[in-house]
Amino acid sequence: DGIDNNCDGQIDEGCGQILQYYSGAGQEGFICETLQEPFMVKVTSSSGDAQSGTDIGWEVTTQPNGAGASVTPASSATDSDGLASSPLKLGSLPGDYTVNATCGECTEGSPQTFTATAKCPDVPQYYQDDYSDDYDGICKDYENLTSSGKPGVKQCASGNDETWKISEKGCALSSMAMVMGRYGSSASPSTWNQFLTQIGGYTKKDGNIWWTVPDVITGQQIKFRRKSAYTGDIGMGITVPKSLMDDYLKKCIPVIVQVFNPHTGNPHWILVTGKSSSDYTVNDPDSANKDLKLLSKYGEIYKIRPYENQNGGCQ
């Protein structure tokens, strides 16, 4: 029972060894990170004694296509307690991962299968309302109102001109800060505003953000993806398909989109952070909409502004 026929009834080293699960299965972690606990197995003799020096092979057997997960080392030997382990570095895509531990010298229990799940990292939430800083030093133009009756934009000419604030005009700025926060930046919309003002990161005519700023400051590591299919016209009611975001969200890449603000009725930029069944989860920089967590609450989208990290969804 469990004894190799070539062992002449004796339990020798490498004869009648049993590979057993020990610990580490079922963990969750963020994409591209190494799990907190290594996967671990134990090798014993048929009588239960720990077996040292037994080689264990480790292999990622299933993962999302192209994710690039790895177990290192790919081979390890059991210690004096019969234990061997190897950590899993999750790949760049969310989903389920499987690792097999195999023992060529064992007569039972090989392979042992470990499972893990990779999740998208959290995206920080910034509210533009929290920042009363002057936005790009541009002022309100009460002589040229927008179609919604709001003051337009002009360059400040005198001390009597009223400046725009981040709280009033910083939805795209705050959304960009959230994207960059997803990739490890701790800079707030206020800090980004100061930086963009210094480098000319806003258009002179209307104070709109230059979408290519992250390309410049990251050396093309985080790159703005411009496609004609991504731009409709909110004034003319020309929408873009929400499905155009799906390939980015599958890689844990959040996408900035233009919608109508349910609170003000004005064009507004928010961040789509993921897909939830047939809907999409969002971070809205307008705190008046903080309870609107799904894109369906906003209706159609009119522009999408994706930033693709050259490391996929990794930071």
Secondary structure, DSSP 4 states (H G I P E B T S, - for coil): ----GGGTT---TTSSEEEEEEE-TTEEEETTSB-SS-EEEEEE-TTS-B--S-EEEEEEEE-STT---EESSSEEE--TTSEEEE-EE--SS-EEEEEEEE-TTEEESPPEEEEEEEEPPP-----GGG--SEEEEEEEEEEEE-TTS-EEEEE--STTSPEEEHHHH-HHHHHHHHHHHHTT----HHHHHHHHHHHT-B-TTT-PBPTTHHHHHTTTSEEE---GGGB-BTTTTB---GGGGHHHHTTT--EEEEEE-TTTSSEEEEEEEEEETTEEEEE-SSGGGTT--BGGGT----EEEEEEETTBT--
